[in-house]
Amino acid sequence: MRLRAALLATSLLAAAPVAAKATTITGPYVGIGGGYDLTQTQHMHDADLKNGANGNDDGGQHVRHGHGWTGFANVGWGFGNGLRAEVEGAYSWTAITSVDAEKTKGHDRSYGGFVNVLYDIDLKRLFGIDVPVTPFVGAGAGYLWENANVTGMSSGAQMKGTNGSFAYQGIVGAAYDIPGVSGLQMTTEYRMVGQVEDFGMGNIHASGGGYTSAERFDHRFNHEFIVGVRYAFNNAPPPPPPAPAIVPPAPTAARTYLVFFDWDGAALTGRSREIVAEAAQASTHVQTTRIEVNGYTDNTAAHPGPRGQQYNLGLSMRRADSVKAELIRDGVPANAIDIHGYGEAHPLVPTGPDTREPQNRRVEIILH
């Protein structure tokens, strides 16, 4: 039940949502972690067959373990393609609760090191899943020393000793980027650690009841559920892409419409009304900030002399007013129209004095 509950806890941690972008480690990193250790039941055998009168082996007594804890620290290198290699120091401690049916006190602990090879799984590249989680798997090989100390047996016997042996481990876990700190990750892992425990003669001695025997422990399996942190040194976020150059929109060329008038007249003809209507419609289909209406005359006048120039200035304003009134009838807001009268100034066609020129008797509608 304890193993099932611990596995469930690891699965829930691996599924927990986070909010950052998954990191691919390139270069050096360091990590540290700790968590729960569950050691499977071991078998213990009498190694020197000197356990009383019958001289027989104890027959493989069951050594049961209670709750424990584990910790590690490592330093490694990421190759930028998901592959990592690391060197690790590890430590674990568990209580020894009974030998066969007999309750005991004591503990065993292991310490040593591993060389691990791991692979980070890029979920986005493989499956198109863009989440800030990087699952990983790995394996390691190394050497562990076990130190055991068991007391409280009814016979008064005590077992203690230290022995080292080859060890190996399998690793499955996930890393979660911590928002706001580039290269910093939280990790959750499950590890299965195996140790070839055969202590051999003379390493762990049981004494009490008038005899001494050498005991040996068989293969040792530890299930470890670990939470840790890891920091990668060369994983600063890439610089943001340069902001796109803002190209100002090309200025829109002003659109001009010409309305022509009879000599000494300010009334609109049928064709003139059509042109004004075209200008009014265009003002609703293009980006228009203002409409300029400018009136003009030729250099002849019903009243000659200086008085004639003043008369033509007024005539150009009347022509501009006529066009403005028609624009308003065609739906153009009055406050969008600016009118000006320039009289004989700015002729469209240069002429001599006192020349009637139809193209100079005009109003220009300019859409800005």
N, C-alpha and C positions, 0 to 999 in steps of 0.2 A: 504493500500500500504506500509506503514511503517513497519508493521508486516511482510509482505511478503518479503520485502527487507532485513530485519534483519535476518529472517530465512535463506534466501539464503546466506547471508554473513557467518552465522554460519556453513552452510553445506560446503562452500568452504574452510573455515579454517579447518574443520574436514578432508577434502580430501587432504590438502596440504602435499606434500612429505617431509619426514625428513630422517635422516640417523643415526640411533642408534638402540639399541636393547630395546624391550619393558621391562619395569620394573614391577615386582610384589612387592608391598609394604609389608614389614614385619617390624612391630615396629612403632615407633612414626614418625609423619610427621607434617609439618606446611604448610599453604598455604595462599595466598592473591590474590585478583583479583578485577577487576572493569570493567564496560562497560555501555551499553546503556539500559535504562529502558523505557518501554512503558506501561502506565497504561490505562486500558480499561475505557470507559465511565461509570460513576457511576450514581446512582439515589439518589436524595436528597429529603427528605420529611419533612414537618412541623410537629414537634413532639408534640407541646402543643396546636395546633389549635387556636392560638391567633394572626392571621395575618390579622387583619382588621375587618370590620363590619360583613362580612359574616361568619367568624369563621370556614372556611373550610380548609382542608389540601391543600398544594400547588399542590398535585397530581403527585408527582414524577418528579421533574425537572432533566434535564440531566446536569451532571457536566462533562465537557470534559477536557482532560489533553493534554498537549503538550509534547515536548521532555523532557527527564530526564536522570539521570544517577544513577548508583548503585555501591556499593562496599562491600566487605566482607573480613574477616580474619578468619581463622579456625585453629584448632589443632586437630589431630586425631591419630588413631591407625590402622595399617593394620595387618590383621591376617595371611597373607602369603598365603591364599587360594582365594584371590580376594575380600574378604569381608572387608569392612572398616567401622569404626564408628568415628564420629567427632562432636565437639562442635563448633558453628559458631556464630560470631557477624556480623550483616548485617545492611546496611544503604541504603536508596534510596531517591531520590528527583525528583519531577516532577513539571512542571508548570501547573496551572489551567488556561485555556484559556477562558472558557465561562461557563455560567450557562444558560441553554436553548439557546436562540439566542442572549443573551446579553454578549458582550465581557467583560472579567474581567482581573484583574491582581491578582497575588498571586501564591501560591504554596501549595503543601502538601509534607510532608516527613514522612518516617517511619524508625524506628530503633528498634532493639531488638536482639533476638537470636534464634537459632534453634539447635536441636539435629538431625543429619542426619545419615542415614544408606545407604551405597553405595556398589555397586558390580562392580569390574573391570572385563571386559570380555577378557579372554585369547584367542586371535584369533589363535595363533599357536596350542594350545591344542585342541580347538574346531573344527577348520576348516583347520589346517595345513598351515595357512598364517603367514609367519615369517616376520613381519614388526614392526618397532619401534613405533607403535601406540597402545594405550590401550583405547578402548571405555569403558564408564562406565555409569551406571544408578543409580538413588537413589531417596530417599524421605526423607522429614524432617518434624518435627513438632516443634512449638515454640510459642513465644509470641512477638507481635510487637505493638509499640505505633505509632499512627499517629498524626501528628501535622499539622493542616490546617490553612491557612491564606488567605482569599479572599477579595480583595478590588476592587475599580474601577467600581462598579455597579452604574447605573444611579440614583438609589434611594438614593445613598450615604450609603447604608448598608455595613456592614463589618461582615464577618463571620470568626471566629477564635476559636481554641480550640484544646485540646489534649485528646485522648482516647486510651486505650489499648485493645487488644482482641487477641484471639487465632489465630494462623496463621499456614499455612502448605505450602509445596512446593514439586514439582516434578523436577528432575534434569536429564538431559541427556547431555553427553559431551564426550570428548576424551582427553587423555594426550599424550604428545609427548616428548620422551627422548631428552635431550639436550646433544649432543656429547661432550665427554671430561670431563663431571662433573657427576660423579655417584650419582644417587638419585635425580638430578635436572630435573624437567619437566615443560614444558609449557602446559597449559590447555585451552581449549575452551569449553564453556557450554551454554546451553539454560536452563533457569529456569522459571517455572510458579509458581508464589507466590500468594496464596489466603489468604485473611484476612477477618474474620467475623467482618465487620465494624460497626455494629449497634451502633452508638454513644449514642443513648438514649437522654433523656431530660437533658437540662442544661449543656451539654458538649461543643457544638458549638452554639454560639448565633449569630443571625443576628440582627443588630440594625440599625436604620435609619428610616426616614419618620415617626417618632413619635411612633414606636412600637418596641418591642423586642420579638423575637421568638426563640425557641429552635429547631434546625434542627438535623436531623440524616442522615447519609450516609449508604447505604446498602453495600452488599458484594463488596470487592475490589480485582481486579485481576491485577497482574503485570507480564509482559513478559520481561525477562531480558536476555541479550546477553553479555556474559562475557569472557574476556581473563585474564588469571592469571598465576602464577607460584607456584610450589609446590616443597618442598624439603623433601625427606625421609632420615632419619638419619642412618638407618641400612641397606643401600643398596650398600655397597662397592662391586665392581666387584669381583667375585670369583677369587682366584689365578689361574694363567694359569696352565694347566696340565703340569706335568714334561715332559721335553723333552725326547723323546725315547732314550734309551741307544744306542749309536753307536757301533755296534759290528764290529770290523775290519774283512774284509773277510779272510777266512782261506787261508794261503799261498798255492798256487798251487804247487803240487809236480812236480819237474822237470821230463821231459820225456826223456828217453835215448834210442837211437837206436845204435846197434853194427854192424859194417861192418868189415868183416874179409878178410885177404889178404894171398896170397901165400908167401912162404919163399923168402925173398929178393925181393919181388915184391910190386909195388904201383898201379898196374892196377886193375880196378874194374871188377868183374865178373858180369854175368847177374843177379845172385841173389843179389849181392851187389847193383846194380843199382835199383832193386826193393825196397830194404830197404831204400835207399836214397830218392827215390820218395815218399815213405810212410812218411818219416820225413818231406819232403818239403810240402806235402799236410797237415799234422798235424799242421804245423806252421801257416797255414792260417785259421785253425778252432779253435784253442785255443789261449788264450791270451798269446802271446809270446813277451818278451821284447828283448831277444837276443838269438842267436844260437851259441853254443860253439862246435867247432870241434877239438877234441884232438886225435893226432896220437901216436901209440905205436908200439914197436917191442918185440920179445922175446930176450933172452940173448945170442943168437948166431949171428954170423955175417960173411959176406963173407971175411972180413979182421979181423983176430984175434988180441987179445991184446988191448991196450988202443986205438989204431987207430980204432978198431972195434966198440967201444962204440961211438966214434965220428961219424963213418959211420952210425950206427943205429939211432943216433939223427937226422941226415939228412934224413934217410929213413922214419922216423916217420913224418917229415914235408912234404915229398913228398906224403905220403899217405893222410895226412890231406888236402893238396892242391888238390888232385884228388877228394876227397869228396866235397870240397868247389866248385870246378868247376862243378860237377854234380848237386849240389844244385842250383847253379845259372841257369844252363840249365833247371832245373825244376821250375823256376820262383821265387826263393828266392833272395831278394836284396842283393848285395854283401856287402853293408855296415852294414847288420844285422848279419854278420857271423864273429866270432872271431876264429882264428886257432892257435893251439899250437902243438909243437912236444916234446914229453917227452922221446923218445928213449926206453931204457930198464926199465925205472922207472915205478912204480905202476903196476906191473903185475896183470892180472886178476886171473891167476892161479900161485901160488908160485911153483917154480921148483928149481932144483939144477943148477949149472953152466953149460953152453954150452948145454942147453936143448932146442930142437925145440918144441915149444908149440903153436899150431895153434890159441888158444884163446887169446894168448898174442899179436899176430900179428893182430892188430885191429885199428879201428878208432871209437871213441865214438862221436855220435851226440847228444848233450844235448840241449833240448828246455827249456829255462828259462822263 
